[in-house]
Amino acid sequence: MRRQGHLIIISGPSGVGKGTVCEALKKMRPDLKVSISATTRKKRPMEKDGENYFFYTKEEFNALIDEGALLEFAQVHGNYYGTPKAYVMEQLGQGEDVILEIDVQGAMQVKQNMPGGVFIFLLPPHRDDLEARIRKRGSEDEDSIHLRLFNAKKEISMLHDYDFAVVNDEVSRCAEMVSHIIDAENQRIDAKLIENYWEEFHD
């Protein structure tokens, strides 16, 4: 009785470790499908269309926006990035769970377009931990660090828009907690499960 898959949205402030946790989660659950983003930036030599990204011209990307074919999109450094709805819906329809790692603003767009997703917010143990992680990158100047921490405060105030919150105090433990959430969602009673058992026991 293969049911519709779940869209698992992993979100949180910059520096909280979303990418690292998602990598650990994929090792724990190799069955998870990863949402592939669309972009207008140029394809790099080793990248493959439909594997690393879906590559589009700006005209094609604007057409996707007009058609409502994206769950979310944003412009970053002159290029567009977004999440194609068709790919996600295809995987979910096949009963696959799909993981989407995204910032808070993008997650809120997804929630508007697909409120049935499972929205998980990753939290730092403390503000100082978040600042230390951002500084450890070595790619941010002081103004950028303060801006990211300021934005983090606003983003954490949006916790009420999420279904779950997990503190990323240790990557493997955090990924394991997210995995448990996925397991719980897959056992949730829904209309399809009720229909399947109703038909089976009322032949």
C-alpha positions in Angstrom: 0.0 0.0 0.0 2.4 2.6 -1.3 1.2 6.0 -0.2 2.0 9.6 -1.3 5.5 10.6 -0.3 6.2 13.5 2.0 8.0 16.7 1.1 10.5 17.3 4.0 11.6 21.0 4.2 14.8 21.5 6.2 15.2 25.2 7.0 16.8 27.6 9.5 19.1 30.5 9.7 22.4 30.8 7.8 25.2 29.0 9.6 22.9 26.6 11.5 24.3 23.6 9.5 21.4 22.8 7.2 23.7 21.3 4.5 25.8 19.3 6.9 22.7 17.8 8.6 21.1 17.0 5.2 24.3 15.2 4.1 24.2 13.1 7.3 20.5 12.4 6.8 21.0 11.2 3.2 23.7 8.7 4.5 21.2 7.4 7.1 18.4 7.2 4.6 19.7 6.7 1.0 16.1 6.2 -0.1 15.4 9.9 0.4 15.1 11.9 -2.9 16.7 15.3 -3.0 14.9 18.1 -4.6 16.8 19.4 -7.6 16.8 23.2 -8.0 16.4 25.2 -11.2 18.8 28.0 -12.0 19.7 30.5 -14.7 23.4 30.5 -13.9 25.8 28.9 -16.4 26.5 25.2 -16.1 30.0 24.3 -14.7 32.1 21.8 -16.6 31.4 18.8 -14.3 27.7 19.5 -13.7 24.9 17.6 -15.4 21.5 19.0 -16.3 18.8 17.3 -14.3 21.3 15.9 -11.8 23.0 18.9 -10.2 20.5 21.5 -11.4 17.9 22.1 -14.0 19.5 24.8 -16.2 17.3 27.4 -17.8 17.8 30.7 -19.7 16.3 33.7 -17.9 13.5 33.8 -20.5 12.7 30.1 -19.7 12.8 30.7 -16.0 10.5 33.7 -16.2 8.1 31.5 -18.1 8.2 29.0 -15.2 7.4 31.8 -12.8 4.4 33.0 -15.0 3.1 29.4 -15.2 3.3 29.0 -11.5 5.6 26.0 -12.1 7.9 26.8 -9.1 7.3 26.1 -5.4 9.6 29.0 -4.6 12.2 31.1 -6.3 14.7 33.9 -5.5 17.3 36.0 -7.3 20.8 35.7 -6.0 23.8 37.5 -7.4 22.0 38.2 -10.7 20.9 34.6 -11.2 17.5 33.0 -10.5 17.2 29.9 -8.3 14.0 27.9 -7.6 12.3 24.6 -6.9 10.5 23.1 -9.8 7.0 21.8 -8.8 6.7 19.1 -11.4 9.8 17.2 -10.3 8.8 17.2 -6.7 5.2 16.2 -7.4 6.4 13.3 -9.7 8.6 11.9 -6.9 5.9 12.3 -4.2 3.4 10.6 -6.5 5.6 7.6 -6.7 5.6 7.4 -2.9 9.1 8.8 -2.5 10.0 11.2 0.4 11.7 14.3 -1.0 14.1 16.5 1.1 14.3 20.2 0.4 17.1 22.2 2.1 16.2 25.9 1.9 16.3 29.2 3.7 13.4 30.5 5.8 12.1 32.9 3.1 12.0 30.1 0.5 10.3 27.8 3.0 7.5 30.3 3.5 7.0 30.4 -0.2 6.8 26.6 -0.3 4.3 26.6 2.5 2.0 28.9 0.6 2.2 26.7 -2.5 2.3 23.3 -0.7 1.0 23.6 2.9 1.0 19.7 3.3 4.8 19.6 3.5 6.7 18.7 6.7 8.4 21.9 7.9 11.4 21.3 10.1 13.4 24.3 11.6 17.0 23.7 12.7 18.1 25.7 15.7 21.5 26.5 17.0 22.1 25.5 20.7 22.9 29.2 21.4 23.4 32.5 19.6 27.1 32.3 20.3 27.3 28.9 18.5 25.6 30.4 15.4 28.1 33.3 15.4 31.1 30.9 15.9 29.9 28.8 12.9 29.5 31.8 10.7 33.0 33.1 11.7 34.5 29.7 11.1 33.7 29.9 7.4 36.2 32.7 7.1 34.3 34.2 4.2 32.3 36.9 5.9 33.3 40.4 7.0 32.0 42.0 10.2 29.1 43.7 8.5 28.0 40.5 6.9 28.3 38.6 10.2 26.1 41.1 12.0 23.6 41.1 9.2 23.3 37.3 9.3 22.8 37.4 13.1 20.2 40.1 12.7 18.4 38.1 10.1 18.7 35.0 12.3 16.8 36.7 15.0 13.9 37.6 12.6 13.9 34.0 11.2 13.8 32.3 14.6 10.8 34.5 15.4 9.0 32.5 12.6 9.2 29.2 14.5 5.4 29.2 14.8 5.1 28.6 11.1 7.0 25.3 11.3 5.8 21.8 12.4 9.0 20.7 14.2 12.1 22.3 15.7 15.4 20.4 16.2 18.5 21.8 17.9 21.6 21.1 15.9 24.0 20.6 18.8 25.6 17.5 17.2 25.1 16.7 13.6 24.5 12.9 13.8 22.0 13.3 16.7 20.2 16.1 14.8 20.0 14.0 11.6 18.7 11.1 13.6 16.0 13.3 15.1 14.9 14.4 11.7 14.9 10.8 10.5 12.5 9.9 13.4 10.2 12.7 12.4 10.1 11.3 8.8 9.3 7.8 10.2 6.5 9.3 12.3 5.0 11.1 9.3 5.1 7.9 7.3 2.9 6.3 10.0 0.4 9.1 10.1 -3.2 8.1 9.4 -4.4 9.7 6.2 -7.3 9.3 3.8 -5.4 6.9 1.5 -4.6 4.5 4.3 -8.2 4.5 5.5 -9.4 3.9 1.9 -7.0 1.0 1.4 -8.0 -0.8 4.6 -11.7 -0.1 4.1 -11.5 -1.7 0.6 -9.5 -4.7 1.9 -11.8 -5.5 4.8 -15.1 -4.9 3.1 -14.7 -7.1 0.0 
